Amino acid sequence: MEMEQLVALCRRRGFLFQSSEIYGGLQGFWDYGPLGVELKRNVREAWWRDMVAAHNELEPPAGAPSAYEMVGLDCSIIMHPQVWKCSGHYDLFHDFMQTCRQCKKLFRSDHVWEMLKESDWVKSFATTTSPGPQPDRIRVDGGSMLRWAKTKGKKVAPGLALVRNPEVTLSWLVEHIEKNPDEVLSIPTILQFVATEQFAVTGLQTPCPACGGDLTEPREFNLMMETYTSPIRDESTKAFLRPETAQGIFVNFKNVLDSSRVRIPFGIAQIGKSFRNEITPRNFTFRSREFEQMEIEFFCRPETSPEWYRYWRDRRYKWYVDLGLAGDRLRLRDHEADELSHYSCGTADIEYAFPFLPAGEFGELEGVAHRGDFDLRSHAEGKLVRKGDDFVVEADAEGNPKYRGSGKDLNYFDDQTKERFIPHVIEPSAGADRAALAFLCEAYREDEAPDEHGKPVKRVFLKLHPRLAPIKAAVFPLVKKDGMPEIARDIYKSLKPHLNVFYDEKSAVGRRYRRQDEIGTPFCITVDSQTLQDGTVTIRDRDTLEQCRIHKDACLGELQKRLIG
Ligand code: GAP
């Protein structure tokens, strides 16, 4: 499946729209349309139900070290700025970015190379200068480079030194080649032959993926979005939109302990919006500036934490499999030691091979992290930094805590063993938008199905798990006469209080089936001439196209059986 096909379907059928589209859109922000909102709600509800509401706290689930409790929270998006100072986000939550001196666009440094490979001007350059069978290995050909620079290059890469000043850049190239006569250059290497600003220095440099211009040195950039909590906008009223929902859970740890009767081990779950000033939002909703997280902070005794970490890693992986992501497109990957966040002593990512990624590459759906006691200690004592194997409160030049914690006692008292300790935390942190996108990508299928005349035609369908499908069943009268619409409407009315069903009597029934297939509706119920005689209707399965007859009064029971089964 090409990503463009899914993006077009999402727009055409009302799953996703670019935010503020009528004003040209706002990069990194997305609106869910009538079907998208149902899909994402189903993702959230499946998560909440499976992790929290339907969790049986009396018995350990398969693979769990013991029984445990789960409760929920819904915290505010804007929190006290000290939260982010103690959590480490104020100092450490940054990316490196580079700006193009020509077109002024911003790029995340670690994305530049990947974006270059995909950029229009690199592709144009490659096809013009390297018509051979191995476009990644080419011999520099001054003539064709010059022609490209003076024609297509002007349109697609106006910032590239070779385009702005072909003769100077090419002479530098020729000189380089004379010194290295046997060099066969890869396209990425050729791309680096650009001149820096005003051609003061000519040499190797990574060019801008958008226009070929020269990029500034990488600079640090904090990802938290700022806002003010008062009409007076100064440092004292500056606040941040939360970049993760997790911190709301940590700062409420004591409130939850004191107000509910939870005992360790237990988890606190939260679903909510998070915001990050992503420098290069891209790949549809995959990297957005506003997105929704589904996070659990699971509190346990330190000595049991490795077992709980393994339990949550496997449990969360299985959740995606059970909802339809499977096979070689989903994987569980343990982080290398140098990949771990400043607080983490173990993290695994659940990753999916999204179709917009190069073959063999995977994108993160969810991280499952062992956070130790980092967060509770930070919010009690002050921002921590690593010292050897432990963490200590970071000090300023005078030896005082750099950022003071709350000073509150965030220990846990075990009233059975009479021990007091800071629990360790396992955090499964998922993105609702990324999960919805992965389910859509996985569901997209094409096959052949008979049209209204029985002729096989191409069919696009979304093989969504019935729990995720926006509409659970569509009800049709075969034709708009002979009392069929009345019966179909009655069936629709009887189902609607229980399930999200859809009624349609317009156009040929084959077209109606295909419209439902395209949005992933698992079942279609059709009233036909036989219904008038014996009260039975057909129920059609989206995936197998099989139809069977059931009595019209049995529709609800049949659907419930099939949707749960
Ligand atoms: N509390 C830990 C945490 O926030 P993270 O890996 O930064 O960890 C967790 O984020 C999940 O949130 C990711 O696995 C992803 O699904 C989602 N996520 C993060 N940044 C995102 C973005 N810019 N757009 C969409 N989803 C994002």
Boltz pocket constraint, residues with backbone or C-beta under 6 A from the ligand:
constraints:
  - pocket:
      binder: B
      contacts: [[A, 243], [A, 244], [A, 245], [A, 246], [A, 276], [A, 278], [A, 285], [A, 286], [A, 287], [A, 288], [A, 289], [A, 290], [A, 291], [A, 292], [A, 293], [A, 295], [A, 364], [A, 365], [A, 366], [A, 367], [A, 427], [A, 429], [A, 430], [A, 431], [A, 432], [A, 433], [A, 434], [A, 435]]
      max_distance: 6.0
